[in-house]
Amino acid sequence: MSDSDLPRSQRAHITAVTSGKGGVGKTFVSANLAAALAQRGERVLVLDADLGLANLDVVLNLFPKITLHDVFTGKHKLEDAIVPVAGGFSVLLAGSGMVEYSRLTPEVRDQLLATIEAVTPRFDRVLLDTGAGISDVVLYTISLAHDVLVVTTPEPTAMTDAYATIKVLATTQGRRSLQLVVNQVLKPGEGRAIRGQLQQVIDRYVSPGQDTPVKLELVGEVPVDPAVRDAVHKRQLLVDLYPGTAAARAIVALAARIAR
């Protein structure tokens, strides 16, 4: 998506936060990254783009009365669905268990695009917390973003699925630069090693035949930290609840890298 596709007024920078598989902490990263960016003075919106299996509300301990489903069906205005949260940013929540959003119909495509175009003038940054995998809904959502942030863990299946996602985005959307966050690392430098492994496979199997090589940039690694589990169980933001912990500092460093 180019800037010319967005409204001519002030436009937010749109980042899709995605993953090859579920369970890697994608929504955790999205929410805490939003809070860390807000601490830097940015006006941030997290849009829960996992339209059928939304769980951003669970992470933030929210009980939404109005969701994207209500906006899409015309029951409520978009303004009523945007909710400010304790972390200093705003959220736009999706409904959960909505089977009608499991595939990309023309209606879903149009409504999602219209929603994103409507919110971009109001914020400095919009984070699209996508579903996991490479469904047509996920891929279309990612296509609306300027940048893609892929979240993985050191676990082999997570890395395999992250590679599959990167390959699809490179070949179907022409993505030549993607950002990587490695969550749940056991030791410093593990994220760099994983980025190197993924880049090696990309160089061998994806970049050949493309107009320019596909590059993967490591923008953060978040260590395994017992404070993360505690914050998740308490449904609070790690960067607010335990700001001095290793994982929280890693998220703050990630925000600084993203902001640059």
C-alpha positions as CSV (number, residue, x, y, z in Angstrom):
1,M,0.0,0.0,0.0
2,S,1.5,3.4,-1.0
3,D,0.9,6.7,0.7
4,S,-1.1,7.8,-2.4
5,D,-3.7,5.1,-1.5
6,L,-4.3,6.8,1.9
7,P,-6.3,9.9,2.7
8,R,-4.4,13.1,1.8
9,S,-4.6,14.4,5.4
10,Q,-2.0,13.2,8.0
11,R,-1.5,9.5,7.6
12,A,-0.5,7.0,10.2
13,H,2.4,4.6,9.5
14,I,0.9,1.2,9.3
15,T,2.7,-1.9,10.5
16,A,1.3,-5.4,10.3
17,V,2.3,-7.6,13.2
18,T,2.0,-11.2,12.0
19,S,3.3,-14.8,12.5
20,G,3.5,-18.1,10.7
21,K,1.8,-19.9,13.6
22,G,-0.2,-19.1,16.7
23,G,1.2,-19.2,20.2
24,V,4.4,-17.2,19.6
25,G,3.3,-14.1,21.5
26,K,2.2,-12.0,18.5
27,T,-0.7,-10.2,20.3
28,F,1.5,-9.8,23.4
29,V,4.1,-8.1,21.3
30,S,1.6,-5.9,19.5
31,A,0.0,-4.6,22.8
32,N,3.3,-4.0,24.6
33,L,4.9,-2.5,21.6
34,A,2.0,-0.1,21.3
35,A,2.4,1.0,24.9
36,A,6.1,1.5,24.4
37,L,5.5,3.6,21.3
38,A,2.9,5.6,23.2
39,Q,5.5,6.3,25.9
40,R,7.6,7.8,23.2
41,G,4.8,10.3,22.4
42,E,3.2,8.5,19.5
43,R,-0.5,8.4,19.0
44,V,-1.0,4.6,18.5
45,L,-3.9,2.4,17.5
46,V,-3.9,-1.3,17.6
47,L,-6.5,-2.8,15.3
48,D,-7.3,-6.4,16.1
49,A,-7.3,-7.8,12.6
50,D,-7.7,-11.4,13.6
51,L,-11.3,-11.0,12.7
52,G,-12.6,-14.4,13.5
53,L,-10.4,-15.4,16.5
54,A,-9.7,-12.1,18.2
55,N,-8.0,-12.1,21.6
56,L,-6.5,-8.6,22.1
57,D,-9.4,-8.0,24.5
58,V,-8.3,-10.9,26.6
59,V,-4.7,-9.7,26.7
60,L,-5.8,-6.2,27.8
61,N,-8.6,-7.4,30.1
62,L,-11.3,-5.6,28.1
63,F,-14.9,-6.4,27.8
64,P,-15.9,-4.6,24.6
65,K,-19.5,-3.6,24.1
66,I,-18.8,-2.5,20.5
67,T,-16.5,-4.3,18.1
68,L,-15.5,-4.2,14.4
69,H,-18.4,-6.6,13.7
70,D,-20.8,-3.9,14.9
71,V,-19.1,-1.3,12.7
72,F,-19.1,-3.6,9.7
73,T,-22.8,-4.4,10.1
74,G,-23.7,-0.7,10.6
75,K,-24.9,-1.1,14.2
76,H,-22.4,1.4,15.5
77,K,-20.1,4.2,14.1
78,L,-16.4,3.6,13.9
79,E,-15.8,6.3,16.5
80,D,-17.8,4.4,19.1
81,A,-15.6,1.3,18.6
82,I,-12.2,3.0,19.2
83,V,-11.3,2.6,22.9
84,P,-8.5,4.2,24.8
85,V,-6.7,1.8,27.1
86,A,-4.5,2.1,30.2
87,G,-1.3,1.8,28.2
88,G,-1.8,5.2,26.6
89,F,-2.9,3.9,23.2
90,S,-6.2,3.1,21.6
91,V,-7.6,-0.2,20.3
92,L,-10.2,-1.3,17.8
93,L,-11.4,-4.7,18.8
94,A,-12.8,-7.5,16.6
95,G,-15.4,-10.1,17.6
96,S,-14.4,-13.7,18.4
97,G,-16.0,-16.8,16.8
98,M,-17.3,-14.9,13.8
99,V,-17.2,-17.6,11.1
100,E,-18.2,-15.0,8.4
101,Y,-14.7,-13.5,8.7
102,S,-12.8,-16.7,8.2
103,R,-12.5,-16.0,4.4
104,L,-12.0,-12.9,2.4
105,T,-15.3,-11.9,0.8
106,P,-15.7,-8.7,-1.2
107,E,-17.6,-7.2,1.7
108,V,-14.9,-8.0,4.3
109,R,-12.3,-6.6,1.9
110,D,-14.1,-3.3,1.4
111,Q,-15.0,-2.9,5.1
112,L,-11.5,-3.5,6.3
113,L,-10.0,-1.1,3.8
114,A,-12.6,1.6,4.6
115,T,-11.9,1.2,8.3
116,I,-8.1,1.5,7.9
117,E,-8.5,4.5,5.6
118,A,-10.8,6.1,8.2
119,V,-8.4,5.7,11.1
120,T,-5.1,6.6,9.5
121,P,-5.6,10.4,9.7
122,R,-6.2,10.2,13.5
123,F,-3.0,8.4,14.6
124,D,0.8,8.5,14.1
125,R,1.0,4.7,13.9
126,V,-1.5,1.8,13.4
127,L,-0.5,-1.7,14.4
128,L,-2.5,-4.4,12.6
129,D,-2.5,-7.4,14.9
130,T,-3.2,-10.0,12.2
131,G,-4.2,-13.6,12.5
132,A,-1.5,-16.3,12.2
133,G,-0.7,-18.1,9.0
134,I,-1.3,-17.3,5.4
135,S,-5.1,-17.2,4.9
136,D,-6.5,-14.8,2.3
137,V,-7.8,-12.6,5.1
138,V,-4.4,-12.4,6.8
139,L,-2.6,-11.7,3.5
140,Y,-5.0,-9.0,2.5
141,T,-4.6,-7.3,5.8
142,I,-0.9,-7.4,5.5
143,S,-1.1,-5.9,2.0
144,L,-2.6,-2.7,3.6
145,A,0.5,-2.1,5.7
146,H,3.7,-0.2,4.9
147,D,5.9,-2.6,7.0
148,V,5.6,-6.2,8.2
149,L,6.8,-7.3,11.6
150,V,7.1,-11.1,11.7
151,V,7.1,-12.6,15.2
152,T,8.6,-16.1,15.8
153,T,10.2,-18.1,18.6
154,P,13.3,-20.3,18.5
155,E,11.0,-23.3,18.3
156,P,11.6,-25.2,15.0
157,T,7.9,-25.3,13.8
158,A,7.6,-21.5,14.5
159,M,10.7,-20.8,12.5
160,T,9.5,-23.0,9.6
161,D,6.1,-21.3,9.5
162,A,7.8,-17.9,9.8
163,Y,9.8,-18.7,6.7
164,A,6.7,-19.9,4.8
165,T,5.0,-16.6,5.6
166,I,8.0,-14.6,4.5
167,K,8.2,-16.6,1.3
168,V,4.5,-16.0,0.5
169,L,4.8,-12.2,1.2
170,A,7.9,-11.9,-1.0
171,T,6.4,-13.8,-3.9
172,T,2.8,-12.6,-3.9
173,Q,3.2,-9.0,-2.5
174,G,6.6,-8.1,-3.7
175,R,7.9,-7.6,-0.2
176,R,11.7,-7.2,-0.3
177,S,12.2,-6.0,3.3
178,L,10.6,-7.5,6.4
179,Q,11.3,-7.0,10.1
180,L,11.7,-9.9,12.6
181,V,11.1,-10.2,16.3
182,V,12.3,-13.3,18.0
183,N,10.3,-13.9,21.2
184,Q,11.2,-16.2,24.1
185,V,14.9,-16.3,23.4
186,L,17.0,-18.2,26.0
187,K,20.3,-16.3,25.6
188,P,21.5,-13.0,24.1
189,G,22.3,-13.3,20.5
190,E,19.9,-16.2,19.8
191,G,17.6,-13.9,17.8
192,R,20.5,-12.8,15.6
193,A,21.4,-16.5,15.0
194,I,17.8,-17.3,14.1
195,R,17.6,-14.3,11.7
196,G,20.8,-15.6,10.1
197,Q,19.3,-19.1,9.6
198,L,16.1,-17.7,8.1
199,Q,18.1,-15.3,5.9
200,Q,20.2,-18.1,4.6
201,V,17.2,-20.1,3.5
202,I,15.6,-17.0,2.0
203,D,18.8,-16.3,0.0
204,R,18.8,-19.8,-1.3
205,Y,15.1,-20.4,-2.1
206,V,13.3,-17.1,-2.3
207,S,15.6,-14.4,-3.6
208,P,16.8,-16.2,-6.8
209,G,14.5,-15.1,-9.6
210,Q,13.3,-12.0,-7.8
211,D,14.1,-8.5,-9.0
212,T,16.0,-7.7,-5.8
213,P,17.0,-9.9,-2.8
214,V,14.7,-10.3,0.1
215,K,16.1,-8.9,3.3
216,L,15.1,-9.8,6.9
217,E,16.0,-7.2,9.5
218,L,16.2,-8.3,13.2
219,V,14.5,-5.5,15.1
220,G,14.2,-7.2,18.5
221,E,14.6,-10.2,20.6
222,V,12.6,-10.7,23.7
223,P,14.0,-13.0,26.4
224,V,12.2,-15.7,28.3
225,D,11.1,-13.9,31.5
226,P,8.8,-15.2,34.2
227,A,7.4,-11.6,34.4
228,V,5.8,-12.2,31.0
229,R,3.7,-15.1,32.2
230,D,2.7,-13.2,35.3
231,A,1.6,-10.1,33.3
232,V,-0.3,-12.3,30.8
233,H,-2.1,-14.1,33.7
234,K,-3.0,-10.7,35.2
235,R,-4.1,-9.4,31.8
236,Q,-1.9,-6.4,32.2
237,L,0.8,-4.8,30.0
238,L,4.3,-6.0,30.9
239,V,5.8,-2.6,30.1
240,D,3.5,-1.0,32.7
241,L,3.4,-3.7,35.3
242,Y,7.1,-4.7,35.3
243,P,9.0,-2.0,33.4
244,G,12.4,-2.9,34.7
245,T,12.4,-6.6,33.7
246,A,14.5,-7.9,30.8
247,A,11.5,-8.6,28.6
248,A,10.0,-5.2,29.2
249,R,13.3,-3.5,28.4
250,A,13.5,-5.5,25.2
251,I,10.1,-4.3,24.1
252,V,11.1,-0.7,24.8
253,A,14.3,-1.2,22.7
254,L,12.1,-2.7,20.0
255,A,9.9,0.4,20.0
256,A,12.9,2.6,19.7
257,R,14.2,0.6,16.7
258,I,10.8,0.7,15.1
259,A,10.4,4.4,15.7
260,R,13.6,5.2,13.9
